[in-house]
Every structure is written in structure tokens, then in C-alpha cells.
Amino acid sequence: MTEREEMAARGCALIPAYNEGKRIAAVVRDVLAFCPNVVVVDDGSPDDTAAVAEAAGATVLVHEVNSGKGAALNTGFQHARKKGYAFVVTLDGDGQHAADDIPGFIDAYVQGDVPVVLGNRMSETATMPLIRRWTNRFMSWLLSRKMGQFVPDTQNGFRLYQTDVIPEMRVGTQGFSAESEILLELASRGIKIGSVPIKVIYGDEKSKIHPFKDAVRFFRMLREYDRRSAERR
């Protein structure tokens, strides 16, 4: 076993999934080639996501009721803490994240001495849908200002977290605002956030992004976060 393989075995890949029965098996198999511990959180899917993921080799945790991405991440993070994994790599279950980028995250984590590493899609945006490009740039600019450190792609769910720095997420935090809130909490504790270039694969999957709804959730989360921060001060 190589040094990189030994390091990969100390962590786990965490995949929140909802109605990904058609794609999750391929995602799990691809990820297993780079990380031997794969955890899928089936967030109340009415299809066969859980069974297919388990058959492909993942450890599967199931929510009986769909509770949102924040809750799915929380369940996976709690499992990682319980199992003693040193780090968690999060990625989506729809196949848009390339599993062969995982070694880059691990290298950046080890060599860069940063406890959190985010994937960065913003250096090559030619294939990115225009609305997503605009949204990502604006939200990344706004969050970077609030965090006091520049993070080029804050809306990217492909990430590595050192397990012992992951904050507990508030119950009810949903969608992409959940991952933004994690970054704000980390930055408020002075934790450095690194980034690494990644590929993005846009196929025929239906996007789970809802521009208006997600924007409302995002700004609601920011308002709530500012309120709590003021109370702590």
C-alpha cells in the first residue's frame, strides 16, 4: 500500500443522495477506487438509492423522511466521528464530481497543512451553465467578504474536512445554504480554508439547483447567522 493509499484509508467519502438510484452505483464504484470507505446517506429517497448503493459497496445510512442536504451531511459527519475517521470527503451522488480528483484533495490536505479543502470549478467555466456561473461568483464574493478569506467556489459541495473541525449543523438548514453556513462557522473560528482545481461533469441529470428558492434560503441563512453572531458578541 502506497503512502497516499494509507492516507486515503484514514478517511471516508460521504455522499448525500436523494433519488439517485440510476447513478449512485457508478459513483460509489468510482469513489471506491480512490477511497476505501464510502458512506451514502439516503435522504428519504422513494426509489432504490439505498439498496443500489449498498450493493455497490457503500455503507448506507437511511433517513426515513427527506430532511434536506444539511441533515444528510450531519448524519454522515456524526458517523465519521463515531468511526474515528481523520477526514471526510463530501461529494454529490449525481456523477457531477470526478472521483479521480479525490487524491488532489488529500494531497492538498497533507501538503498544504489546511484542515478544509474546497474544490474550485471557477478557473474553467466554459461548460458551466450561465446562471450557475453568475450565482457562484456572486455568492463566493459575498461569503469571502464575510469570512475574511478568499474562497473562489464557496458553492461547491466537493470538499475535504478534517473531522475534528466540522461544526454541528443547525437542524433545518437545507440546500446549498447548509454548506455555506459550515464555511462561515469554520472561518469564525479562524480555520484556514484551502482550494484545489477540479473537473465538473455536466450530463443529462436534472439540476437540484432552484435559483430563487436557494437564493432565499441563502440570504435567510446569512441573516440568521449574523443575528446569532451578534448575540455571541
N, C-alpha and C positions, 0 to 999 in steps of 0.2 A: 504493500500500500504506500502510495506517494504521500509526501507531506501535505499536499493540497487535499487529497482524499481523506487523510486523517482529520484535517480541519473540517471538511465538509461533514464528516460523521459526528462532529460535536454539535451540529445544529440541526434544524429541521426546516423544511419548506412548508409554508402554511398557505392553503388555497381555500378562501371562502367561495362557496359555489351555490348558485340558485338556478335550477332548470338547465343544467349543463350536461345532461345525460349523453348528448350526442358528441361532446368534445372532451369530457373530463378524462376518459381513459387514455387518450393520446397525450393529454397534458401531463397526467401522472407518470406515464411511462417515460416521457421525455425528461421530466424533472428527476426521476429516479436515477438516470444516467449521471447526474451531477450532484445529487444529494440523496443519501440512502434512507433518510427519514422524511416521509411525506405525510402531511396531515391535511385532510379535506374536511372542512366544516360545511355540511349540507344544511343550508339555512331554510328548512321547511319546504324543500322542493316537492311539487306534486309528481314529478317524473322519477326516473330510476337513477338519479345522480348518485345517491349513496351506494347502491348496490354495484353500479358500474365502477365507481372509484375504488371500492374495496376489492373488487375482482382484479383491478389493475395493479394493486399492491399498496394502496394508501391505508393509513389508519383513518377511520371515518368517525367524526363526531356529528351527531344529528340534533338539530333544533326541530321540535315537533311543529312549531309555528314560525313562519317567516318573520324575522325580527330585525332585519337590516344588516348592512355590512359591518357597522360598528359592533353590533352584538356578536356577529360571527368571528370577527377579529378577536374580541375579548375572550371568547371561548377557546380559540386557538392559543392565545397568549397564556391563558391560565394552564392549559395542557402543557405548553412548553416549559413553564416554570415548574410545574409538578414533576415533569420528567427530567429536569435538570439540564436542558439544552442550553448551550452557551449563547446561541443566537438564533434568530428566526428570519427566514427569507419569505416575504409575502409576495404572492403573485396571483393574477386572476385566472379563473378557470375556463375562460373562453378562447384560449390559444393566442391571444394578442401579445403575450410576453414570451420571448425566446428563451427556453431553458438553458441554452448554451451560453447565455450571459451570466449565469449564476457564478461561475468561477471568478468573473471580474468583480462581482460584489465581495466575494470572500477575500480576494487579493487586496482590494481597496480597504477592507476592514482590518486586515492584518498589517499591511504595509503602511497604510495611512494613519494608523492609530486613531481611528474615529469610530465611535460606538454606533453610529447610524449612517447608513449609506442609501441614497435615493438614486434610482435610475433617471437618466436625463435623455429625453427624446428631442429636446428643443434645438439641437445643433443641426438636425436634418429633419425638416418639417414638410418636405415636398409632398409626401403622401398623406400627411395628416389633414383630416377634414378642416376646412377653414374656421368654422365656428369653434371647434375644439382648440385650434391653434390660438385664436384670439382669447378664448376663455382661459387657457393655460397660462398665457403670457401675463394677462391682467392679474389673475389670482396669485400667480407666483410673485409678481412685483409687489402686490399688496401684502401678502404674507411675509415676504422677505423684509419689508419695511418694519412690520410688527415684530418679527423675530430678531432683528438686529444682525442678521447674517444672510448672505445671498444664497438662495437655493433656486436653481434655474427651472425646476419642474416639480413644483410642490403638489401637483395633482396626480402624480404618478404613483400607482399602487404597487409597483415593483420595487421592493425595498429590503434592506437588511437592518435589523435591530439587534443590538446586544440585549439579551433577555433581561438583564437586571436594570436596564434604564427605561423599559417600556412602562408608560403610565397606565393606571387603571382608567378605562374609558367610562364616561358617564352613560348610564342606561338611557336608551332612547336616541343617542346620537346616530344618525343614519347617513347613508350615501357617502359622497366624497368629502363632505364636511367632517366626517369622523376622522379621516386621515389627516385633514388639515389641523384639527384640534390636537392630535397627537404631536404634530410638529411644534405648535405653539407651546404646549406643555413642556416638551423637551427643551426648547430654546429658553423658556423662562427659568430653567434650572442650569443654564449655562452649558448645555450639552452641544458639542460641535456636530454639525450635520454635513457629511460629505456627499459627493455625487460621482456617478460613473456613467459613461455613454452606453446606451442600449439600443437594440433594434426594436422596432414595433411592427407587428404583422397585422395588417388590416385585411380581413377576409369577408365572408358573407354573413358573419354574425350580426345580430341586431344589437346596436349600441344600447347600453343601460344608462347612458347619459341623457338626462332630461334638462336642457339648458335653463328653463325658467324655474322649475321646481328645485333643481340643485343650487341655483343661484340664491333662491330664497332661503334654503337651508344653510347655505354658506354664510350669508350675512346675518342670519339669526344666530348661528353658532358664534360668529365674531362678537356680536352684541352681548351674548350670554358670557362669553369668555372675558370680555372687557369688564362686565359687571362683577364677575367673581374675582378678577384680578384687583379691582378697586376695593372690594371687601377685604381681601387678604392684606392689602397695604394699610 
